[in-house]
């Protein structure tokens, strides 16, 4: 068998990186649950018509040809989900009679997307989503709560600071309608490309459809940024009026001011943020990681009013998604997030001989019963070799069973300190690997 090569876009972490990932997920779960979000997992497969109904393209979806062939259908009608929002909307519609509204859920799950792999961009990746949905109407104060949850979740990690940039689709659409632009959704999609293609290209595209004056006004709106409600004054100075614009400004001001009181500097009104997906209708979010801004958003989402709807049943919601694999991939590459040791094991119990293995096993079992991760040495080699085995594994302590007149002892192989084992327990910081 030839040596296998990595498959581009499908990350596989080393064991110590997997430990980091698990601890990150534990902290995210803890924060989500502190805010009252319940866990949820949906199936990996969705009908293609559901996956495509809100603006995505079939090129981004992995379809299931083999499953369809087994059912005698040549044309694929099922695909792997490319995000968690569309499956969640379907789940709400199917289970509305069993859920209590407003319904708050978090979902940590893998998704698949057929895009070109790059730094922090994968074809298979882990997302952590939170959403709040309600029946018929959803108060706008939930749009102000979402950034607070994410801010607390990401602040629980030893990572660089984040900035959550927020805008409101009503604000943008109202502004464009105030300019007599009859296709505001198209302008939103053009402005959403601003960071990729630059202001000159955006201006040329808008001016080609309308005129330079309106293109300049759209760019002036996109240039506004503020960490408080002062952005509203800058919008008014542009001299555009529309009722939808006023509604969007008020909603965005509430989001920014709520976040400023909770955590100054966390949220910034950034009016170039558009989010190209069709289903967003209100506040939208994108998140930058300090020092990694060139890689784009690591957490994004927004308000949607019609995604979870069927006939007269409408369940508006607001949500945001952390690209966990994206975040970790960037930090791993920069060696900016590690773990204190590469294994869960805190103690290696030495082995004098194979005949003494039951003794070492009993010691290990006793330590495990106290919540201390423990291994027994693989072979009864010389003590020096057993200690070096612990060093190579990253295990901080070696327990020496009683031998002759010598009682059980424990050695901290980092400092060399050796003490009697009676009543011993590892320091709290050594019980389990810690993020750093």
C-alpha positions as a LaTeX table, in Angstrom:
\begin{tabular}{lrrr}
\hline
Residue & $x$ (\AA) & $y$ (\AA) & $z$ (\AA) \\
\hline
Unk1 & 0.00 & 0.00 & 0.00 \\
Unk2 & 1.39 & 3.39 & $-0.94$ \\
Unk3 & 1.61 & 6.09 & 1.71 \\
Unk4 & $-1.66$ & 8.08 & 1.77 \\
Unk5 & $-1.68$ & 11.82 & 1.21 \\
Unk6 & $-3.92$ & 14.33 & 3.00 \\
Unk7 & $-7.26$ & 15.11 & 1.36 \\
Unk8 & $-7.46$ & 18.86 & 0.79 \\
Unk9 & $-10.20$ & 20.65 & 2.69 \\
Unk10 & $-10.87$ & 17.86 & 5.22 \\
Unk11 & $-8.90$ & 18.70 & 8.38 \\
Unk12 & $-7.69$ & 16.00 & 10.77 \\
Unk13 & $-6.20$ & 17.38 & 13.98 \\
Unk14 & $-3.39$ & 15.82 & 15.97 \\
Unk15 & $-4.37$ & 14.40 & 19.39 \\
Unk16 & $-3.25$ & 17.52 & 21.28 \\
Unk17 & $-5.17$ & 19.69 & 18.81 \\
Unk18 & $-8.23$ & 17.53 & 19.32 \\
Unk19 & $-7.87$ & 18.13 & 23.07 \\
Unk20 & $-7.89$ & 21.86 & 22.34 \\
Unk21 & $-10.99$ & 21.48 & 20.17 \\
Unk22 & $-12.84$ & 19.53 & 22.85 \\
Unk23 & $-12.05$ & 22.09 & 25.54 \\
Unk24 & $-13.12$ & 24.92 & 23.24 \\
Unk25 & $-16.42$ & 23.13 & 22.60 \\
Unk26 & $-16.93$ & 22.55 & 26.33 \\
Unk27 & $-16.53$ & 26.25 & 27.05 \\
Unk28 & $-18.85$ & 27.23 & 24.22 \\
Unk29 & $-21.50$ & 24.78 & 25.47 \\
Unk30 & $-21.18$ & 26.13 & 28.98 \\
Unk31 & $-21.75$ & 29.71 & 27.87 \\
Unk32 & $-24.64$ & 28.80 & 25.59 \\
Unk33 & $-26.35$ & 26.91 & 28.41 \\
Unk34 & $-25.79$ & 29.80 & 30.83 \\
Unk35 & $-27.95$ & 31.85 & 28.47 \\
Unk36 & $-30.64$ & 29.16 & 28.38 \\
Unk37 & $-29.94$ & 27.57 & 25.00 \\
Unk38 & $-30.84$ & 23.87 & 24.66 \\
Unk39 & $-28.71$ & 21.38 & 22.67 \\
Unk40 & $-29.90$ & 20.10 & 19.32 \\
Unk41 & $-28.54$ & 17.98 & 16.47 \\
Unk42 & $-30.16$ & 17.59 & 13.08 \\
Unk43 & $-29.59$ & 15.00 & 10.37 \\
Unk44 & $-26.68$ & 15.50 & 7.97 \\
Unk45 & $-28.85$ & 15.01 & 4.86 \\
Unk46 & $-31.51$ & 17.41 & 3.53 \\
Unk47 & $-33.62$ & 17.50 & 0.35 \\
Unk48 & $-31.91$ & 19.57 & $-2.34$ \\
Unk49 & $-34.96$ & 21.76 & $-2.84$ \\
Unk50 & $-34.71$ & 22.78 & 0.82 \\
Unk51 & $-30.97$ & 23.45 & 0.63 \\
Unk52 & $-31.34$ & 25.58 & $-2.50$ \\
Unk53 & $-34.46$ & 27.56 & $-1.68$ \\
Unk54 & $-32.74$ & 30.56 & $-0.09$ \\
Unk55 & $-30.08$ & 31.66 & $-2.54$ \\
Unk56 & $-27.32$ & 29.05 & $-2.45$ \\
Unk57 & $-26.04$ & 27.29 & $-5.57$ \\
Unk58 & $-25.81$ & 23.58 & $-6.28$ \\
Unk59 & $-22.04$ & 23.88 & $-6.77$ \\
Unk60 & $-21.66$ & 24.31 & $-3.00$ \\
Unk61 & $-23.52$ & 21.14 & $-2.07$ \\
Unk62 & $-22.28$ & 17.55 & $-1.83$ \\
Unk63 & $-25.07$ & 15.43 & $-3.30$ \\
Unk64 & $-25.68$ & 11.77 & $-2.45$ \\
Unk65 & $-25.60$ & 9.92 & $-5.75$ \\
Unk66 & $-25.11$ & 6.41 & $-4.35$ \\
Unk67 & $-28.07$ & 6.65 & $-2.01$ \\
Unk68 & $-30.26$ & 7.91 & $-4.81$ \\
Unk69 & $-29.07$ & 5.17 & $-7.16$ \\
Unk70 & $-30.03$ & 2.58 & $-4.56$ \\
Unk71 & $-33.53$ & 4.00 & $-4.66$ \\
Unk72 & $-33.66$ & 3.86 & $-8.46$ \\
Unk73 & $-33.38$ & 7.63 & $-8.96$ \\
Unk74 & $-30.72$ & 8.85 & $-11.41$ \\
Unk75 & $-31.06$ & 12.52 & $-10.42$ \\
Unk76 & $-29.81$ & 13.33 & $-6.89$ \\
Unk77 & $-32.43$ & 14.91 & $-4.65$ \\
Unk78 & $-30.53$ & 14.76 & $-1.34$ \\
Unk79 & $-27.42$ & 16.62 & $-0.22$ \\
Unk80 & $-25.21$ & 17.12 & 2.84 \\
Unk81 & $-26.09$ & 20.32 & 4.66 \\
Unk82 & $-23.71$ & 23.25 & 4.04 \\
Unk83 & $-24.75$ & 25.14 & 7.17 \\
Unk84 & $-26.95$ & 24.54 & 10.22 \\
Unk85 & $-29.49$ & 27.32 & 9.77 \\
Unk86 & $-31.51$ & 25.82 & 6.91 \\
Unk87 & $-31.77$ & 22.37 & 8.60 \\
Unk88 & $-32.77$ & 24.09 & 11.84 \\
Unk89 & $-35.55$ & 26.00 & 10.07 \\
Unk90 & $-36.85$ & 22.70 & 8.66 \\
Unk91 & $-36.63$ & 21.12 & 12.13 \\
Unk92 & $-38.68$ & 23.93 & 13.67 \\
Unk93 & $-41.43$ & 23.51 & 11.07 \\
Unk94 & $-41.55$ & 19.74 & 11.59 \\
Unk95 & $-41.56$ & 19.92 & 15.40 \\
Unk96 & $-43.39$ & 23.18 & 16.10 \\
Unk97 & $-46.12$ & 21.38 & 18.03 \\
Unk98 & $-43.56$ & 19.92 & 20.45 \\
Unk99 & $-41.46$ & 23.05 & 21.06 \\
Unk100 & $-41.99$ & 25.89 & 23.52 \\
Unk101 & $-41.55$ & 29.35 & 22.02 \\
Unk102 & $-39.49$ & 31.42 & 22.03 \\
Unk103 & $-37.22$ & 28.44 & 21.36 \\
Unk104 & $-33.50$ & 28.81 & 22.08 \\
Unk105 & $-31.13$ & 26.19 & 20.71 \\
Unk106 & $-27.43$ & 25.64 & 20.26 \\
Unk107 & $-26.09$ & 23.16 & 17.74 \\
Unk108 & $-22.49$ & 21.99 & 17.36 \\
Unk109 & $-22.11$ & 19.82 & 14.30 \\
Unk110 & $-20.12$ & 19.21 & 11.12 \\
Unk111 & $-21.20$ & 20.66 & 7.78 \\
Unk112 & $-19.93$ & 20.22 & 4.23 \\
Unk113 & $-19.41$ & 22.86 & 1.57 \\
Unk114 & $-17.94$ & 22.50 & $-1.90$ \\
Unk115 & $-15.60$ & 25.48 & $-1.96$ \\
Unk116 & $-11.92$ & 25.97 & $-2.71$ \\
Unk117 & $-9.84$ & 25.12 & 0.38 \\
Unk118 & $-7.68$ & 27.95 & 1.78 \\
Unk119 & $-6.35$ & 29.15 & 5.13 \\
Unk120 & $-9.21$ & 28.61 & 7.56 \\
Unk121 & $-11.57$ & 27.40 & 4.81 \\
Unk122 & $-12.50$ & 23.75 & 4.57 \\
Unk123 & $-14.88$ & 21.44 & 2.75 \\
Unk124 & $-15.76$ & 19.62 & 5.97 \\
Unk125 & $-15.83$ & 21.73 & 9.10 \\
Unk126 & $-17.37$ & 22.15 & 12.53 \\
Unk127 & $-19.81$ & 24.94 & 13.31 \\
Unk128 & $-21.32$ & 26.08 & 16.62 \\
Unk129 & $-24.66$ & 27.83 & 16.14 \\
Unk130 & $-27.15$ & 29.55 & 18.42 \\
Unk131 & $-30.62$ & 30.66 & 17.34 \\
Unk132 & $-33.74$ & 32.09 & 18.93 \\
Unk133 & $-37.02$ & 31.59 & 17.09 \\
Unk134 & $-40.58$ & 32.55 & 17.97 \\
Unk135 & $-44.01$ & 32.02 & 16.51 \\
Unk136 & $-45.40$ & 34.79 & 14.25 \\
Unk137 & $-43.27$ & 37.63 & 15.68 \\
Unk138 & $-39.81$ & 37.91 & 17.24 \\
Unk139 & $-39.01$ & 41.00 & 19.37 \\
Unk140 & $-35.97$ & 42.88 & 18.16 \\
Unk141 & $-34.30$ & 42.79 & 21.60 \\
Unk142 & $-33.15$ & 39.25 & 20.77 \\
Unk143 & $-31.00$ & 40.75 & 18.01 \\
Unk144 & $-29.18$ & 42.69 & 20.73 \\
Unk145 & $-28.76$ & 39.58 & 22.92 \\
Unk146 & $-27.01$ & 37.38 & 20.34 \\
Unk147 & $-23.71$ & 39.36 & 20.28 \\
Unk148 & $-23.57$ & 39.28 & 24.09 \\
Unk149 & $-23.69$ & 35.47 & 24.09 \\
Unk150 & $-20.97$ & 35.23 & 21.46 \\
Unk151 & $-18.84$ & 37.84 & 23.20 \\
Unk152 & $-18.98$ & 35.91 & 26.48 \\
Unk153 & $-18.35$ & 32.58 & 24.72 \\
Unk154 & $-15.27$ & 33.77 & 22.85 \\
Unk155 & $-13.95$ & 35.71 & 25.85 \\
Unk156 & $-13.93$ & 32.43 & 27.80 \\
Unk157 & $-11.14$ & 31.23 & 25.49 \\
Unk158 & $-7.44$ & 32.25 & 25.63 \\
Unk159 & $-7.56$ & 33.74 & 22.13 \\
Unk160 & $-7.05$ & 37.26 & 20.73 \\
Unk161 & $-9.91$ & 39.75 & 21.22 \\
Unk162 & $-12.80$ & 39.75 & 18.77 \\
Unk163 & $-14.85$ & 42.56 & 17.27 \\
Unk164 & $-18.42$ & 41.87 & 16.22 \\
Unk165 & $-19.42$ & 44.12 & 13.32 \\
Unk166 & $-23.15$ & 44.66 & 12.96 \\
Unk167 & $-25.44$ & 46.23 & 10.40 \\
Unk168 & $-29.14$ & 46.09 & 9.60 \\
Unk169 & $-30.60$ & 45.02 & 6.26 \\
Unk170 & $-33.61$ & 47.31 & 6.83 \\
Unk171 & $-31.25$ & 50.25 & 7.19 \\
Unk172 & $-29.51$ & 49.45 & 3.92 \\
Unk173 & $-32.65$ & 48.59 & 1.99 \\
Unk174 & $-34.42$ & 51.72 & 3.26 \\
Unk175 & $-31.44$ & 53.86 & 2.28 \\
Unk176 & $-31.34$ & 52.38 & $-1.22$ \\
Unk177 & $-35.09$ & 52.79 & $-1.66$ \\
Unk178 & $-34.69$ & 56.39 & $-0.52$ \\
Unk179 & $-32.30$ & 56.77 & $-3.47$ \\
Unk180 & $-35.02$ & 55.39 & $-5.80$ \\
Unk181 & $-33.12$ & 52.15 & $-6.30$ \\
Unk182 & $-35.75$ & 49.60 & $-7.25$ \\
Unk183 & $-33.62$ & 46.47 & $-6.68$ \\
Unk184 & $-32.04$ & 46.96 & $-3.24$ \\
Unk185 & $-31.21$ & 43.25 & $-2.84$ \\
Unk186 & $-28.92$ & 43.45 & $-5.86$ \\
Unk187 & $-27.09$ & 46.45 & $-4.38$ \\
Unk188 & $-26.72$ & 44.58 & $-1.10$ \\
Unk189 & $-24.98$ & 41.74 & $-2.93$ \\
Unk190 & $-22.69$ & 44.19 & $-4.73$ \\
Unk191 & $-21.75$ & 46.02 & $-1.51$ \\
Unk192 & $-21.13$ & 42.66 & 0.18 \\
Unk193 & $-18.17$ & 42.22 & $-2.21$ \\
Unk194 & $-16.55$ & 45.48 & $-1.08$ \\
Unk195 & $-13.65$ & 43.88 & 0.83 \\
Unk196 & $-12.97$ & 41.43 & $-2.01$ \\
Unk197 & $-13.04$ & 43.73 & $-5.04$ \\
Unk198 & $-12.52$ & 47.21 & $-3.55$ \\
Unk199 & $-14.56$ & 50.43 & $-3.64$ \\
Unk200 & $-13.71$ & 51.33 & $-7.26$ \\
Unk201 & $-15.12$ & 48.08 & $-8.61$ \\
Unk202 & $-18.21$ & 48.36 & $-6.40$ \\
Unk203 & $-18.78$ & 51.96 & $-7.53$ \\
Unk204 & $-18.40$ & 51.03 & $-11.18$ \\
Unk205 & $-20.90$ & 48.17 & $-10.87$ \\
Unk206 & $-23.52$ & 50.29 & $-9.10$ \\
Unk207 & $-22.99$ & 53.27 & $-11.40$ \\
Unk208 & $-23.38$ & 50.98 & $-14.40$ \\
Unk209 & $-26.85$ & 50.08 & $-13.18$ \\
Unk210 & $-27.86$ & 53.55 & $-11.94$ \\
Unk211 & $-25.50$ & 56.56 & $-11.82$ \\
Unk212 & $-22.37$ & 57.83 & $-10.10$ \\
Unk213 & $-24.25$ & 59.98 & $-7.59$ \\
Unk214 & $-26.17$ & 57.02 & $-6.21$ \\
Unk215 & $-23.06$ & 54.86 & $-6.32$ \\
Unk216 & $-21.21$ & 57.48 & $-4.24$ \\
Unk217 & $-24.08$ & 57.60 & $-1.74$ \\
Unk218 & $-24.02$ & 53.82 & $-1.35$ \\
Unk219 & $-20.26$ & 53.88 & $-0.72$ \\
Unk220 & $-20.64$ & 56.75 & 1.76 \\
Unk221 & $-23.14$ & 54.68 & 3.73 \\
Unk222 & $-20.82$ & 51.67 & 3.65 \\
Unk223 & $-17.96$ & 53.76 & 5.06 \\
Unk224 & $-19.77$ & 54.59 & 8.32 \\
Unk225 & $-18.47$ & 52.86 & 11.48 \\
Unk226 & $-19.07$ & 53.59 & 15.17 \\
Unk227 & $-19.03$ & 51.76 & 18.50 \\
Unk228 & $-22.09$ & 53.65 & 19.74 \\
Unk229 & $-25.32$ & 55.10 & 18.35 \\
Unk230 & $-23.49$ & 58.08 & 16.83 \\
Unk231 & $-23.56$ & 56.22 & 13.51 \\
Unk232 & $-27.19$ & 57.37 & 13.22 \\
Unk233 & $-26.10$ & 61.00 & 12.92 \\
Unk234 & $-23.69$ & 60.09 & 10.14 \\
Unk235 & $-26.48$ & 58.32 & 8.26 \\
Unk236 & $-28.80$ & 61.33 & 8.59 \\
Unk237 & $-26.09$ & 63.63 & 7.24 \\
Unk238 & $-26.33$ & 61.79 & 3.93 \\
Unk239 & $-29.78$ & 63.34 & 3.46 \\
Unk240 & $-31.67$ & 60.17 & 2.50 \\
Unk241 & $-35.13$ & 59.51 & 3.95 \\
Unk242 & $-37.32$ & 56.43 & 4.06 \\
Unk243 & $-39.47$ & 54.80 & 6.80 \\
Unk244 & $-37.61$ & 51.49 & 6.51 \\
Unk245 & $-34.31$ & 53.35 & 6.94 \\
Unk246 & $-35.57$ & 54.87 & 10.21 \\
Unk247 & $-36.66$ & 51.44 & 11.46 \\
Unk248 & $-33.30$ & 49.91 & 10.67 \\
Unk249 & $-31.37$ & 52.74 & 12.32 \\
Unk250 & $-33.41$ & 52.37 & 15.52 \\
Unk251 & $-32.90$ & 48.60 & 15.66 \\
Unk252 & $-29.18$ & 48.85 & 15.01 \\
Unk253 & $-28.76$ & 51.57 & 17.64 \\
Unk254 & $-30.40$ & 49.29 & 20.21 \\
Unk255 & $-27.99$ & 46.46 & 19.36 \\
Unk256 & $-24.91$ & 48.69 & 19.62 \\
Unk257 & $-25.95$ & 50.42 & 22.82 \\
Unk258 & $-26.94$ & 47.17 & 24.56 \\
Unk259 & $-23.56$ & 45.67 & 23.70 \\
Unk260 & $-21.71$ & 48.83 & 24.77 \\
Unk261 & $-23.26$ & 48.61 & 28.22 \\
Unk262 & $-22.50$ & 44.89 & 28.52 \\
Unk263 & $-18.99$ & 44.94 & 27.04 \\
Unk264 & $-17.55$ & 48.21 & 25.69 \\
Unk265 & $-15.67$ & 47.72 & 22.42 \\
Unk266 & $-17.19$ & 44.32 & 21.62 \\
Unk267 & $-19.62$ & 45.52 & 18.94 \\
Unk268 & $-19.20$ & 48.08 & 16.16 \\
Unk269 & $-21.83$ & 49.36 & 13.76 \\
Unk270 & $-20.17$ & 48.71 & 10.40 \\
Unk271 & $-22.49$ & 49.69 & 7.59 \\
Unk272 & $-20.59$ & 47.89 & 4.83 \\
Unk273 & $-21.64$ & 44.52 & 6.32 \\
Unk274 & $-24.37$ & 43.10 & 4.10 \\
Unk275 & $-24.26$ & 39.27 & 4.27 \\
Unk276 & $-25.15$ & 38.08 & 0.78 \\
Unk277 & $-27.62$ & 35.35 & 1.75 \\
Unk278 & $-31.18$ & 36.17 & 0.72 \\
Unk279 & $-32.89$ & 35.08 & 3.92 \\
Unk280 & $-31.52$ & 37.82 & 6.21 \\
Unk281 & $-34.05$ & 40.57 & 6.92 \\
Unk282 & $-32.75$ & 42.60 & 9.89 \\
Unk283 & $-29.55$ & 42.76 & 11.94 \\
Unk284 & $-26.53$ & 40.98 & 10.46 \\
Unk285 & $-23.26$ & 40.07 & 12.17 \\
Unk286 & $-19.67$ & 39.39 & 11.17 \\
Unk287 & $-16.77$ & 38.88 & 13.57 \\
Unk288 & $-13.07$ & 39.62 & 13.21 \\
Unk289 & $-10.28$ & 38.10 & 15.30 \\
Unk290 & $-7.54$ & 40.58 & 16.23 \\
Unk291 & $-4.42$ & 39.86 & 14.20 \\
Unk292 & $-6.32$ & 37.63 & 11.75 \\
Unk293 & $-8.53$ & 40.23 & 10.08 \\
Unk294 & $-7.19$ & 39.37 & 6.63 \\
Unk295 & $-8.85$ & 35.95 & 6.84 \\
Unk296 & $-12.34$ & 37.40 & 7.17 \\
Unk297 & $-15.15$ & 36.61 & 9.57 \\
Unk298 & $-14.90$ & 33.72 & 12.04 \\
Unk299 & $-18.48$ & 34.14 & 13.27 \\
Unk300 & $-21.49$ & 35.47 & 11.36 \\
Unk301 & $-25.26$ & 35.40 & 11.12 \\
Unk302 & $-28.33$ & 37.57 & 11.38 \\
Unk303 & $-32.10$ & 38.01 & 11.63 \\
Unk304 & $-34.39$ & 36.02 & 9.33 \\
Unk305 & $-38.18$ & 36.39 & 9.19 \\
Unk306 & $-39.24$ & 33.96 & 6.47 \\
Unk307 & $-36.74$ & 31.11 & 6.46 \\
Unk308 & $-38.86$ & 28.92 & 8.77 \\
Unk309 & $-42.25$ & 29.36 & 7.12 \\
Unk310 & $-44.87$ & 27.17 & 5.48 \\
Unk311 & $-48.24$ & 28.62 & 4.52 \\
Unk312 & $-49.55$ & 30.62 & 7.45 \\
Unk313 & $-47.00$ & 29.17 & 9.87 \\
Unk314 & $-44.12$ & 31.60 & 10.28 \\
Unk315 & $-41.30$ & 31.31 & 12.81 \\
Unk316 & $-38.96$ & 34.33 & 12.60 \\
Unk317 & $-35.55$ & 33.94 & 14.18 \\
Unk318 & $-32.11$ & 35.36 & 14.77 \\
Unk319 & $-28.91$ & 33.40 & 15.00 \\
Unk320 & $-25.16$ & 33.36 & 14.65 \\
Unk321 & $-22.58$ & 30.70 & 13.82 \\
Unk322 & $-19.01$ & 30.29 & 15.01 \\
Unk323 & $-16.77$ & 28.61 & 12.44 \\
Unk324 & $-15.01$ & 26.40 & 14.98 \\
Unk325 & $-12.75$ & 24.61 & 12.49 \\
Unk326 & $-11.98$ & 27.92 & 10.79 \\
Unk327 & $-11.06$ & 29.57 & 14.07 \\
Unk328 & $-8.93$ & 26.66 & 15.27 \\
Unk329 & $-7.22$ & 26.17 & 11.93 \\
Unk330 & $-6.02$ & 29.77 & 11.92 \\
Unk331 & $-4.87$ & 29.62 & 15.54 \\
Unk332 & $-3.13$ & 26.25 & 15.14 \\
Unk333 & $-1.20$ & 27.48 & 12.13 \\
Unk334 & $-0.06$ & 30.55 & 14.07 \\
Unk335 & 0.69 & 28.42 & 17.16 \\
Unk336 & $-1.57$ & 30.82 & 19.05 \\
Unk337 & $-3.64$ & 28.22 & 20.93 \\
Unk338 & $-2.18$ & 25.14 & 22.58 \\
Unk339 & $-2.81$ & 22.84 & 25.51 \\
Unk340 & $-0.68$ & 22.38 & 28.63 \\
Unk341 & 0.05 & 18.72 & 27.81 \\
Unk342 & $-0.76$ & 16.51 & 24.82 \\
Unk343 & $-2.49$ & 13.69 & 26.75 \\
Unk344 & $-5.23$ & 13.55 & 29.39 \\
Unk345 & $-3.04$ & 11.35 & 31.63 \\
Unk346 & $-1.76$ & 12.99 & 34.82 \\
Unk347 & $-0.02$ & 9.99 & 36.40 \\
Unk348 & 2.00 & 7.05 & 35.08 \\
Unk349 & 2.20 & 4.17 & 37.57 \\
Unk350 & 5.58 & 2.51 & 37.30 \\
Unk351 & 5.91 & $-1.24$ & 36.94 \\
Unk352 & 8.58 & $-3.20$ & 38.80 \\
Unk353 & 7.86 & $-6.50$ & 36.98 \\
Unk354 & 5.10 & $-8.23$ & 35.10 \\
Unk355 & 4.25 & $-10.13$ & 38.28 \\
Unk356 & 3.66 & $-6.77$ & 39.98 \\
Unk357 & 1.24 & $-5.53$ & 37.31 \\
Unk358 & $-1.86$ & $-6.30$ & 39.48 \\
Unk359 & $-0.43$ & $-4.01$ & 42.17 \\
Unk360 & 0.11 & $-1.18$ & 39.68 \\
Unk361 & $-3.33$ & $-1.78$ & 38.20 \\
Unk362 & $-4.93$ & $-1.43$ & 41.65 \\
Unk363 & $-3.11$ & 1.86 & 42.24 \\
Unk364 & $-4.25$ & 3.13 & 38.84 \\
Unk365 & $-7.85$ & 2.12 & 39.56 \\
Unk366 & $-7.78$ & 3.93 & 42.89 \\
Unk367 & $-6.46$ & 7.10 & 41.28 \\
Unk368 & $-9.10$ & 6.92 & 38.52 \\
Unk369 & $-11.83$ & 6.56 & 41.15 \\
Unk370 & $-10.69$ & 9.95 & 42.46 \\
Unk371 & $-10.96$ & 11.49 & 39.00 \\
Unk372 & $-7.23$ & 11.40 & 38.22 \\
Unk373 & $-6.41$ & 10.17 & 34.68 \\
Unk374 & $-3.86$ & 7.38 & 35.06 \\
Unk375 & $-1.91$ & 4.88 & 32.96 \\
Unk376 & 0.23 & 1.93 & 33.93 \\
Unk377 & 3.67 & 1.68 & 32.35 \\
Unk378 & 3.56 & $-0.52$ & 29.23 \\
Unk379 & 6.54 & $-2.70$ & 30.20 \\
Unk380 & 8.68 & $-3.17$ & 33.34 \\
Unk381 & 11.71 & $-1.41$ & 31.88 \\
Unk382 & 14.38 & 0.32 & 33.94 \\
Unk383 & 12.94 & 3.24 & 35.93 \\
Unk384 & 14.87 & 5.74 & 33.83 \\
Unk385 & 13.20 & 4.43 & 30.68 \\
Unk386 & 9.75 & 4.51 & 32.32 \\
Unk387 & 10.32 & 8.13 & 33.35 \\
Unk388 & 11.47 & 9.03 & 29.83 \\
Unk389 & 8.32 & 7.33 & 28.48 \\
Unk390 & 6.25 & 9.63 & 30.72 \\
Unk391 & 8.24 & 12.65 & 29.50 \\
Unk392 & 7.70 & 11.75 & 25.85 \\
Unk393 & 3.98 & 11.29 & 26.46 \\
Unk394 & 3.74 & 14.58 & 28.36 \\
Unk395 & 2.65 & 12.90 & 31.62 \\
Unk396 & 3.72 & 15.12 & 34.54 \\
Unk397 & 3.82 & 12.57 & 37.44 \\
Unk398 & 5.22 & 9.05 & 37.94 \\
Unk399 & 3.96 & 6.93 & 40.82 \\
Unk400 & 6.42 & 4.38 & 42.21 \\
Unk401 & 4.69 & 1.50 & 44.04 \\
Unk402 & 6.12 & 0.42 & 47.38 \\
Unk403 & 9.30 & $-1.59$ & 47.00 \\
Unk404 & 11.04 & $-3.22$ & 49.90 \\
Unk405 & 11.30 & $-0.71$ & 52.75 \\
Unk406 & 10.37 & 2.18 & 50.46 \\
Unk407 & 6.72 & 3.34 & 50.60 \\
Unk408 & 4.72 & 4.44 & 47.55 \\
Unk409 & 6.17 & 7.68 & 46.20 \\
Unk410 & 5.26 & 10.19 & 43.48 \\
Unk411 & 7.73 & 12.12 & 41.37 \\
Unk412 & 7.01 & 15.38 & 39.52 \\
Unk413 & 9.25 & 14.75 & 36.52 \\
Unk414 & 9.22 & 18.45 & 35.58 \\
Unk415 & 10.75 & 19.68 & 38.83 \\
Unk416 & 12.33 & 16.43 & 40.05 \\
Unk417 & 10.52 & 16.70 & 43.40 \\
Unk418 & 9.61 & 13.30 & 44.89 \\
Unk419 & 7.25 & 12.84 & 47.86 \\
Unk420 & 5.49 & 10.06 & 49.77 \\
Unk421 & 2.29 & 9.09 & 47.97 \\
Unk422 & 0.06 & 8.80 & 51.04 \\
Unk423 & $-2.63$ & 11.48 & 50.80 \\
Unk424 & $-1.11$ & 12.88 & 47.60 \\
Unk425 & $-3.17$ & 14.48 & 44.85 \\
Unk426 & $-1.96$ & 16.44 & 41.84 \\
Unk427 & $-2.37$ & 20.23 & 41.96 \\
Unk428 & $-5.68$ & 21.44 & 40.52 \\
Unk429 & $-3.97$ & 22.85 & 37.45 \\
Unk430 & $-2.51$ & 19.41 & 36.63 \\
Unk431 & $-5.71$ & 17.37 & 36.95 \\
Unk432 & $-6.47$ & 17.87 & 33.25 \\
Unk433 & $-4.82$ & 19.59 & 30.26 \\
Unk434 & $-5.63$ & 23.29 & 30.14 \\
Unk435 & $-5.86$ & 25.74 & 27.25 \\
Unk436 & $-3.15$ & 28.33 & 26.91 \\
\hline
\end{tabular}
